[in-house]
Amino acid sequence: MSQNSRKALIPDRVMIVGEEGIPRDILEAIEDHHLQIFLREPDPAQWPPEIRHLVAYLPQEERIRWQVANVIAGHGNLIGDSLEQWARAVWSELIEKEEVSSVGLDLILSEMGKYLERQVVQYLDLPPETPPPKPDP
């Protein structure tokens, strides 16, 4: 049994196929095992080249997310070494603090991600995201 056949079906992808969101001639040209990959593998970067053209039929947000991820990865070498040094320095210092290291990786990664997000917003001179209003009590 292949790794993809163990993954759950992605409901949106089943709908795309079932509601003829992909033209019939294109769908009929796809081999069965490639169709199974399309229906089960969420990351188009993991798809074989033979079906990468199906990205065009994904919902807009999913399609744009994939495009953004590809552009970011294509420029990863610009920050790779610096980011690695920063991440290792932060990690090393935090791991030495017993209380901090006991909270777990998720919290540390979340805070690192928030910091990087603020830096990118600042570098691009973007307005910070306004938090949604709190509901009245």
MOUR-V716284 format. One line per field, one symbol per residue. ss: DSSP state (@ for helix, = for strand, . for the rest). burial: # if it has 9 or more other C-alpha atoms within 8 Angstrom, else .. Layout:
ss = ???
burial = ???
This chain:
ss = ..@@@@....@@@@@@@@.....@@@@@...@@@@@@@@@...@@@..@@@@@@@@@..@@@@@@@@@@@@@@@.@@@.@@@@@@@@@@@@@@@@@.@@@@...@@@@@@@@@@@@@@@@@@@..............
burial = ...##....#..#####...##.......#...########..#..#...##.....#....#..#...........................##....##................#..#................
